[in-house]
């Protein structure tokens, strides 16, 4: 599989995205369960299907671009075809001396986002859940560990590393719209429906005082590249008591909603966002 990834990494981005679009529509055609989940999430967000139809192809493009993003040589820049907006938010945040929490949803090229941020503002520590298949977990770790970007598992040791990173006035990055294991989240509104939402970003922010910056990385048409947008900081978090976790999680969910609504054709609508969390042994994961 690694050799296959390396083979596709030499393809032009436009060709990969074209093939990925076909893959996205193929999965749509073959999976009734996926279609039901997709349509249910879109309806919950109150959007017309025409507004999100491009997301069917974009899901395939996300898969197809992974070889290029993961197999890029460590010394090669990823910023050549990336347009960036909002860098003043980052420079202002670093002057406060308490670190930065970058976060975003499964929207657009969320694999490229941390790589680009690390090249711009590294070192950055990103947290992730290793894949269950050993070969894929190894590939993920190797591909995501890059100069300026350290990846840590979603465990107690990983979370401690994130706190140390913020204490050193550096940045961390995480995706906040995935369903965490039981005990690591709260039920909070997301597009008007209660969704089990991770508390990690909120806990890091409330306990460290770090600036929280939403980030989106939109895929441009016809393989032209990407648009990385760093959104204004979530100032409302600064006025919350450290114990008001539900309010903090709700504010973060609202920021995710804003990103999704800004590019509804690139969100992973097929994800079971409202599912119940799985149980997780307490000695392996953070509580």
N, C-alpha and C positions, 0 to 999 in steps of 0.2 A: 504493500500500500504506500509506503514511503516513496518507492521508486515511481509509482503512478502519480503521486502528488508532485514529485520533482519534474516529471514529464510535462504535466499541465502547467507548471509554474513558468515555463518558457513561452506559453501562448500569450498573444496580445490580450490585454484586458477586454477589449471590445469583443474578441472571439469568445472569451470565457463567459462574458455576460450574455452573449447571444445564445450560447449553449445552455447556460443556466436558466434563461427564460423558458426554453423548451422543457427543461427538467421541472421547473415550477408548475407548468401547466399539466405535465404528465402526472405529477403527484396529485394535483387537483382532480384530474379525471379518474384516477384509480382509487381514490380514498374517500368514500362517503362520510366516514367519521371526521376526517379532516375538514371536509366541506361544511359539515354541521357545526363543528367548533368555530371555524372561521366566521360563518354567518352569524352565529350566536354572539360572538364578541363584538362584531361590527354593529349589530342591532343594539347591544347594550351601550355602546358608545354613542348611539344616536346618529350614525352616519349612513348615507345612502351607499348602496353597493357600488355604484359607478365610481364613487370617490376613492374606494379602496381596491378596485379591480387590479390596478398595477401591482399590488402587493403579492399577487399570485406568482407573477414572473419574478418579482424582486426576491422572493424567498429562495427561488432557484439560483438567482444571481449571487446571493449570499454564499451558498454552498460552492458555487463554481469559482468564486474568487479566492477561496481559502488557500489553494495551493500557491497562488502568487503572493499572498500575504504571509503565509507561514514559511515558505521556502526562500523568501528573500534573504540574500546574504547579509550577515550581521552588520557589515560595514556599509551597506547600500542604504541611502536615504529613502524614506517612504513619502517625502513631502513634495516630490517633483510635480505631481498632478493633484495636489491638495490645496484648495483655496480655504483660507482661514479668516474667521471673523471673531471679534470679542477678546483679543489678547490683552487689552487694557484691564479687563476684569481680573486676569491672572496676576499681572504686575502689581496691581493695587492690593490684591489679596496677600501676596507674599510680604508686603511691607508690614503687615500686622504681626508677622512672626509666629503664627500658630498653625501653619500648614494649610493645605487645601484638600478638600474632598471632591474629586471629580466623579460624577455619576451620570448614568443615562439608562435608556431602555434598550430592549432588543429591537432596534429600529435602524435602518440603513446599514452602514458598514461598522457595526459595533466592535468588530475585531481590529479594524484599522485604527479606530479612535485612540486606544491606549498606546499603540505604537507611535502615532503622531504626537501625542501629548508627551510621551517619554523623550522623543527626539527634541521637542521644544523646551520642556521643563523638567527633564529628568534630573536626579533619579526619582522614579515613581514606583510605588508598590501597588500591585493589583491583586485582588483576591479572586479565586475561582474554585469551582468544584470539579475535581478531576473526573474524566469520563469513566464509566464502569468497565469498559473494555481496556485491558492493560496496554495493548498496542497503541490505542488512541490516546490514552492518558499520557504515555511516554512522548508521543508525537506532539500533543498539546503543550506539554511542559517545555520541550526543547524549542518549539516554534514560538512560544510566547515569551520565553526568557531572552531578552535582547539587551544590548548596551543601554543603560539608563532605565530599563524596565525589569523589575523583579516580580515574579509571580509567587504567591503563597497560597496554600490550601485554606479552605474555610474551616479552620480548626482553632483551638485556643492559642496555639503558638503563632498561627498566621495573624490572628486578631491582635495579639500582643505586639507583633512586628508592625502592624499598621499604626498602633498608638505611638510606638517609638518613632516611626517615620514622621508623624505629625508633630511630635515634640521637637524634632530636629528642623521644623519649618520646611518640610518637604511635602510631597503630594502622594495621595492614594487614589485608586480608581476602582469602581465597582459598578455592576449592573444591579439596579434595585427593583426591577419588575419581575423577578423570578420568585417562585414560591419556595420559601426556605423550609427546612425540616421542622417538625413540630418542636415548639419551645424556643424557636429563634425568630419568631415574628408575632405580629398582632393583626387582628382583623380590622381593616381600615377601608374607607370608601375608595373605590377606583371606578371611575365612570358611573357613579351612582349605585354601585353594588359592592357589598363587603367582600374584600379579597384578603387572603392571608399574605401579609407584607413583611418583608425582612426589617428588623429594627437596627441592623448593624450601622448603616449610614447615619441614622438619627442618633444612635448611642455615641458614635465617634464624634459627631458634631457637638452634642450637648456636653460631653465630658471633656473634650479637648479645646473647644472654642474655635476650631478650624473653620475657615470660610468654605461654604458649600456651593459648588458651581455645577449646574447642569450642563451636559455636553451632548450634542448630536453630530452625527457624521453621515451626511446624506450622499447617496450614490448618484452621480450625475449621469445623464442619458448617453447612450452610444459609447460607453467606455471612456468618456472624457476625463474621468477622475472623480474627485470627492469634494464635498463642501463641509468642512469642520467648523461648527459654530459653538462658541463658548458663551453660554447664556449668562445674564446677570445673576449675582449671588442671591441665595435665599435669605434675605435679611430678616425675614420674620422669625427664623429659627433663633436668632440672637436674643430675642426677648422672651423666650420660653424658659420656665424652670427646668432644671436638669432632669426632673422626674416626669415631666409631661411628655412621655414617649408617644402616646397616641396622637397628640397634636403635631408633633414633629414628623411622624410617619405620614400623616395626612397631608402636610405641606409638601413633602417630597413626592407623594403620589400625584398631587396637583401639578407639580412641575413636569412629571412624566407625561401626564395627560396633555399638557401644553405642547410638548415635543411631538407626541404622536399626532395631535391635531394639525401640527404644522407640516407634517409629511405623512398623511395617512396611507399613502400608497407604498410605504416602505416598512411598515410595522409588521411584526410576525403575528398576525391575527389568529393563526392556527394554534397558538400556545394556550394551554389550559390554565389561564390565569386565575380562575376562580375555584380551582380544585382544592381539596383538603390536603394539608401537609402530610408527608410521610413521617413515620416515626424514625428517630435517629438515636443510636446509643449515646448516652451523655458523655461517656469517656472518650469518644472520638470527635465530637463536634462541640462547638461553644454553645453554652446555654444562654 
